[in-house]
Amino acid sequence: MRGFFLLFVLFAAGAVRAEPDTFGLGTGKDGDLRIDSGSRIVNRYARLTADAAVGASELTVSDIKGFAAGDLVLVHQSTGIAAPDSGNQKPVSLAGGRVGRIEYARVASVSPGVLRLSAPLLYAHTGNLSQVVWVPEYTDLDVRSGATLRAAPWEGGLGGILAVMVSGRLRNDGLISVDGAGFRGGAFFSHGDLDSCTDLDEPADRGGAYKGEGLVAGRFGTAAGRGNLANGAGGGICHNSGGGGGGHGGLGGKGGRSAPADGAQDVGGMGGAPVVYLPYEYLVFGGGGGAGEGNNDEGSSGGAGGGLMLLRAEEVRGSGRFSATGATPPPTLGDDGAGGGGAGGAISIRTVEELVCGEVDVRGGAGGDNSELVFPLAPGGGGAGGVVFLQGEDISCTRSVLAGAPGQMATDGGTNGAGPDSVDGGTAYGSEQVLSIPFSQPVSPVLTLPVDGAIQVGPGLRIEGQARAGDPRVLLFFDGVLLSSVDAGTDGRFSYDVLEELPPGLHELRASAESLGVHSPPSAPVSFTAVALAADGGTPDAGTSGDGSGGGQLPDVLEPLVLAVGCGCGSAPGAGLWTGALLLAAVAVRRRRQP
């Protein structure tokens, strides 16, 4: 492991100190914004075109237009999980992965194709699967009645995210929306009159309708068949079955049965799987609905899922709506299957003071209705409810995380097997978390070990410190780069052991407390000197004293330190002598233990 630390420190030596999420409510540098009417998009988007590793200080992007030094950006890997088996409806956990991770950063400078950051990244992001979003920082934001603030819709690599910081009041009497801005629904494709399909993966030219888009990258527009692909729903398969609903906070509803001429088989698209994550660390789009199957050019595509919204403000007021609903497909034109609804998206609103609004809505889109009047044909499945995370001192907002209803048949108003069975409970229902505590940054922790100016001889560095009681996690930074994340006890105490031998020289430790995804300012730095003793009688990697012949001499970096502390200069009488003696004794003991 010593090789790891050598590479680690060589890298860290050229890096700027890492900066966790200490951005709070932003700087207010973009002033006030009032939207009186119409629809406005305020974010700008660029594709990350190369991988960005942990500790990277540069983002290689597709477009630098609209980005400038001092800007706040959000880096978000919007898709790209490892593909589960088709038809696997088990919950997808994002914990510990890259996809959906929320990371803010500040731009230090801009050059063609590159955004240089003021501090290194804490997390890794995959090129061509991630996007960089410009985040405005307002002093106040006012959306008037009849006006809309929205996100650009996701188009496969960019968009779908509305992110804003407000250092003062956000007033919403209109609509702030990412409705249908998330993962796309499968497109309807008409093919020959085919019967008796059963496969989870059924090519479009053999009777399969296209699956909805989800967290698996690169399959949209090519994958077909009834099996869902993660939170993207399955499409209907022959003959005329319905598409499934997208998944997110819950499981999407299945599509309706095939045509009577095909035996009314239960082969509608499977609903998209639920996605599990902590909404203050991760956020993702709602899954797209699957397309209905058809052969008469009269079916419908799946609905798009809701996008994601991240808002922070001193306070939120007004009677308006915050909405991330999934889209509902239009009714069929007649004799074909209908598409499934998109899943609700994700909304995170965090305030220091009051959070008052008309409604926060992440409902799933309803399944498409089937308008065939002569005989029963398949409607689409409803999309699952989305995810809501609200935090504020006093919260008064109606919330809806309902699933979308299954579509209906024109013949008798029935669902012909389309799901879900319940929109206000059960497996398709979304999730919400409401914390009636002010949004705030944790207090900086204190490092108590090693002490500032300490000398670490050989391996076995012990790190200890004290955070505020109740702050559950502490990030440790070694020479400006994230070393580890450690859990603090209920009393705030934390510890971490570095078992590897450290490269010789002067090093710096800092710590930052983390609570609910935000971080404290870094602690005061603690500097210490690492001294490595080799196994050949004490000769250090950094060289030897005297004639350099080894033979148990003191390390070059250690001998002057011992002489300095041994003289007692600048300390209480005799203190330096005792320190020097103890250090020499420790070195002697280590040498005697060596073969």
N, C-alpha and C positions, 0 to 999 in steps of 0.2 A: 504493500500500500504506500510505501515511501515514494515510489515513482509517481503515484497519483498526486501526492502533496507537492512534489517538485513542480509538476505541470500546473497544478492549481495555483501555486504562488507565482510562478513565472507569468501565468495569464493575468493574475490579479494585479501584478506590479504595473501593468499597462492600462488598467481599467480605472474608470471613475467610480467613486463609492456608490454602491447600489442604493436606490431609493424606493422603499415600499410605497404603498398607497397612503400617502400623507397629504393628499390634495384637498381633502375636506370638501368645501362647497365651491372650490375654484377661486380665482382671483377677481372675478368681475371685470376683466380687462375688455370684454366686448360690449360693455355698457348695457343700456336698457333695450328691450325689444317689445313692441306692441303689435299684435296681428289683429287688425280690425275686421278683415273679411277675407274670403278666398281661402286657399290652401297653400301652406308654406313648408318647404323642406329646408332645414337649417344645417344638417350634417353634410359632410363631404366624405367620400369613400375612395380608398386606393387598395389595390390588391398587393399583398405581401408576395413578392416574386422569388424570394430565396429564403431558406430556413433561417430563423433567428434563434440562436442557442441561449441557454441560461447565461446571463452575464454579457450578452451582446449589447453594444451601444449604438448600433446602426440598424436601420430597417431599409431593406431594398424594396422599393415599391414601384408599381406600374405607372404612377402619375403623381407629381408633386404639386400640381396646380391647386392653389387654395391653402397650401400648408406653409407656415412661416415659423421662424425662430420664436420661441415663447409659447407656442400653441400646445394645448393639451390634446392628447390623442388616446383612443381606446384601441388596444390590439386584441383581436378576437378570432380564434380559430373556430369558424362557424360550422365546420363539418369535418369528417375524416376519421371516424372510429373504425376499428377492425370489423369487417362484415360478419355478423352472426349468420347462422343458417337461415335460409328462407323459411318463413313460417314460424320462427322462434318469437313467441310473444312474452318471454320473460322480461322483467324490467331491465333497462339498460342503465348501469351505474357509470357516472362520469368521474367519480372520485379518483384523484391522483393522475388523471389524464390531461391531455392538452385541450381537447375539444370542449368548447363552451367556457373556458377559463376567462375571467374578467381581469384585464390588466391595463391600468392607466399608465401613461408616461408623458414626459414633457420634451418637446423638440428644442434642441439647442441650436441647430443650424440645418440648412437645406441646400443640397446640391443636386444636379441632375440624377434622378433615379434613387436618391438616398435621403433619408431623414436621420440625422444624427441626434441622439438623445442626450439629455442632461445627466442621466444616470443609467446604469445597465439594467436590463430586464431581469426580473425575478424568475420568469418562467420561459419555457421554450415554446415556439410557435412554428408551425410547418408552412413552408412556402407554397403558394398557389392554393392553399386550403384556408388561409387566414386573410383577414382584411384589417386595414388601419383606418379608423374613423376619426375625423376631426370633430372635437367636442367643444361647442361654444361655452363661454363662461360669462354669464350675464349678471348684472347687478339686480335687475328685476325683469320678469317675463310676464306678459299679459296677453292671454288669448281671449278675445272678446266673443260674445254670443254670435253664433253664425260662422265663426272662423275656425280653421283647422290647422293644427301643427301636426305634421306626419313624417314618416320615414319613406325614403325611396324603397320600392319593393325589391326583395332579394331576386337576383337574376342568375344565380349559379355561382357567383364569386364575390359579388358586392351587394351592399344594401341590406335592408331588413332591420336596421338598428336605428333607434332614436335615442340619443344620449345628450343630456344637457346638464350643466351645473348652474345654479342660481345662488349667488351669495346673499340675496335678500328674499323678496317675496315672489313666488310663482302664483299668479292668479289665473284660473282657468274657468271661464264661463262658456266656453265653446267645446271643442273636441280636440283632444291630443290622441293620435291614433297610429297604430301599426297593424290595423286590421288587414288580414290577408297578405301581409308583407313578408311572410316566412317561407318555409319550404313549399315548393310548387306541387300542384296536383298533377297526376298522370293525365296525359293528353288522350282524348278519345281517338280511336283508330278503327275504321270500318273495314272488315275483311269478309271472306266468304262465309256462307251459311254452314257452320260447323257444330257438331254435337258431341256429347260424351267426353268432354275434357275434365281432367281431375288434378292435373299437376300443379304443384306450388310454383314452379317456374315453367311457363308455357309461352313459347315465342309468339310474338304478335301475329306472324303469318300463319300460325297453327291454332289460333283461337284464344290467345291470351291478351288481356287488356293491360295497358301500362300501369306499373306501380307508382304510387306517390313518392315524392322525394323525401329523404330524411337524412340522418346523421352519417350514413354511408356515402362516401363521395364517388362520383364517376359512374353511377348506375342510372341516373335520371335520363329518361328518353330511350333507354335500351332494355331495362329489366321489365319483364312482363310475367303475368301469372298471378294466381290467387294468394300466394304466400307474401306476408308483409316482409319488409326489409328494415329491421330495427323499427324506428317510429314512423317510417313511411309505410302507408297502407298498401295491401295487395289490390290488384285490379280484378274485375270480373273475368270469368272465362266462359267459353261457349256452353250453352247458347243463351245470350242475353241476360246473364247474371249481373248483379250490381257491384260497384267498387266499394272497398272498405273505407272506414273513416281513419284519418290520421291520429297518431298517438302523441301524448306529451305528459301532462300531469296524471292522466289515466290511460286506459286501453281504448283504442278506437273501436267503433262498432263494426260488425261484419256487414257485407253487402247482401242484398236479397238473392233469392234462389233463381235458378235458370228457368227458361220458358217451359210451359206445360208440354210442348212437343219433345222436349229433352228430358221429360220425367220430373221437372221441377226439382232438380238436384240442389243440395245445399253446398254450392260451390262458389258463392259470392266471395269477393275479396276479403281477406282477413284484416282486421283492424291493426293499426300501427301499435307497437309496444309502448308502454309507459317509460319515461326517463326519470331517473332518480338523481338528485344533486342538491347541494346546499345553495340556495338562491343568492347568497351574498358572496359566493365564490365562483359560481357558474351560472350561466343563463343560455338557453338555446331557443330556437324557433319551434313552433308547432309543426308536426309532421303533415305532409300533403296527403290528400285523399286519393284513392285509386280510381282509375277510369272505369266506366261501365263498358261491358262487352256489347258489340253490335255488328250488324251486317247490312243495315239499311241507311247508314248515315244519319240516324235519328237519336243516337245516344248522347251522353254528356261526359265531359272530362271531370276529374276530381277537383275539389276545391283546395286552394292554398292554405297553409297554416298561418297563424298569426306570427308577427315578428316579435322583436324584443325591445323593451323600453327601460332606460335607466335614467332616473331623475333624482337630483339632490337639490335641496333648497333649505333656506332658513325656515320658511313656512310655506304651506300650500293652502290657498283659499279659493272659493268659488263654487258654483253649482254645476260645473261642466263634467264631462266624462273623460276618463282615461281608458282606452280600449285597445285590446289585442285579440280580437275574435278571429276564429277560423272562417274561411269563406264557404258559402253554400253554393253548390253547383246549380245551374238552371235546370228546370224540368226537361225531360226528354221531349223530342218532337213527335215521338210515337213509339214504334215497334223496335226498341232497343233498350239495353240496360243503362241505368243512371250511375253517375259518379258519386263517390263518397265525400263527406265534408272534411275540410281541413281542421286540424286540432287548434285549440286556442294557444296563443303565444305566451310570453312572459312579461310581467310588469314588476319593476322594482322602484318604489318611491321612498326616499329617506329624508326626513326633515328633523331639524333641531327642535322646532316648536310645533304648532298645530299642523295637522294634515286633514283638511276639510274639503270634500268634493261631493259631486252628485253620485258618481259610480265609478268603480274600477271593474272592468269587464274583460274576462278572458274565456268566454264561452266557446265551445267547439262549434264549428259550422254544421248545420243540419245536412243529412244526406239528401241527394237529389231526388225529387219526385219523379214518378213515371206516369206519363200522360196517355199511355195506351188505353183506349176505352173499350175494346172488344174482349180482351182476355187479360188475366193478371200477368204483369211483367215486373222485373226487379227494380225496386228503388235502391238508392245508395245508403251505406251506413253513416251514422253521425260521427263527427270528429270528437275526440276526447277534450275535456276541459284543460285549461292551461295552468300556469303557475303565477301566484301573486305573492309578493313580499313587500309589506308596508312597515315602516318604522317611524315613530314620531312621539313627541311628548303627549299629545292628545289626538286621537284618530277618530274621525267621523266620516266614513265613506261606506256606502253600500257596495258590497262585493259580489261578483258572480263568477263561479268557476264551474258552471253547469256544462255537461256534455251536450253535444248537438243531438237533436232528435233524429231517429231514422226517417228516411224519406217515405212517402206514401204512394199508394197506387190510385190511379183515377177510377178504377173499376169499383172499389168498395172502401177506399180509405185505409186499407190494411198495409202492413209492412212487407208481406211476403218473405218473412224470415230475416229482414234487415234489423240490425241492432243499433244502439244498445238497448237493453231492456229497461234501463232507468237513466234519466238525465240528471237527477238530483241526488244521486247516491250510487253505490256499487262501484264496479271496476272502471267505469268510464269517467267518473267524477274527477275534477281537477284538484289542485292542492293550493292552500293558502297559509301564510305565516304572518301574523300581525304582532308586532312588538311595540307596546306602549312605553317606550323609553326614548329619550332624545338621541338623535344621531350625534355621535361625538368620537373624537380620537382617543385612544388609550393614552395613559401617562407613560412617559419614557421609563424603562426599567433601569436598574443600577447593577453594574457588574461588580461583584465582590471578590472574585477569584478568577484569574490571577490578579494580584495587585499591580498597580501601575509601576513600571520599572522593574518588574520581576525578571529573574533569569530562569529559563526552563532548560534543564540539562537532560537530554535524551527524550525518549517517548513518554507518553502518559500525562498529557496536559489535561488538567481538570478545570472546567469552567463552571462557575456558580454565579447566581445573581438573584435579585429580588424585583418582581413586577408587582403591580397593583393587584390586590386580592380580587379575584373574579375575572381577570384577563387570562384566557385559557392557554394562550400560545405565545411563544417568543421565537423570533427569528434571530439567529446568530450570524454575524458577518465577520469573515476573516480576511483582512486586507482588502475590504471593500466589496467582497463577493460573498453571496449567500453560502454559508457553511452547512447549516442545518436548521430545521424547525423543531422545537422541543415543546413538550407540554409542561405547563406550570401547575403546581399544586394549588389547592384551594386557598392557601395562604399566599400565593404568588411566587413562592420560591421555585427556582428551576436549576437544573444542572445538566452538564453534558461532558462526556469524556472523549478526548481525541486520543485514540490508542496508537496511531501511527507516529513515527518519528518526524518531527517538523524540520524543514530546511533551516540551516543556520541563518541567523540574522535577526533584524528588528522587525516585529510584526505588530499589527493593531487588531484589536477586537472591538466590536460594537454590538449592541442588541436593540431590537425593536419589538415592542409588544403588539400582538394582533388580537383583535376582537371583532367578530362579525365581518371579517374581510377587510377591515381598515386597520391602519397601523399607527403607532406612535412615532414621533420624531426619534431618530437614533439616539441611543444613550451617549454619555460622555465616553470618549475613547479610552481604552486601556492598552498601553504599549508594553511589550515584553520582548526579551531577547531569547531566541532559541539557540542552544548549543548542542551539536551532535557529537557524540563520542563513538568512534568506530570500535570494532571488536579486536583490533590488533594492539591492544595495550594502551588505548586512550587516544590514539591519533585521530583527530577530527577530520571530517571531509573538507573543512575550510582551511586546513593546513596545520602545521606544528610550530611551536616556539623554538627558539634556539637555532640549531643547525638543520632542523627539519628532518632529523633521522628517526623520529618516532620515539619508541622506548618509554612510553608512559609520561610524556611531557604534556603540559597544559595546552589546550587549544589556544591559537592566536587570539581568537575573539574573547576568550575567557580570562587569560592572564592579566591583561591590563585592567579588566573589571575587578579581579580579585585584589590587585595592588591598590586600585582606587578605593574600594570599600575598606580595605585593610588599613588605610592610613587614618580613617576616621574623620576625613575632611568634611566639614559642613554638617556634622552630626553631633549628637551628645557624646561626651568623653567616653571612649572605649567601645561605642556602639559599632563603629566601623571594623574594629579589630575582631569583635565577636562574629560579625557577619562574614568577614573574610575567613575566619577560622572554620566556621560551620560549612562554608562553601568548599573550602579545601578538603575538609573531612568527607564531605559527600562525594567529591571526585575520587578521593583515595579509596573509599569503600567500593565505589563502582569499579575501580581498576582491580581491586583484589578479587572481585567476583568473576573477572574475565579470565578465560583459560590462558 
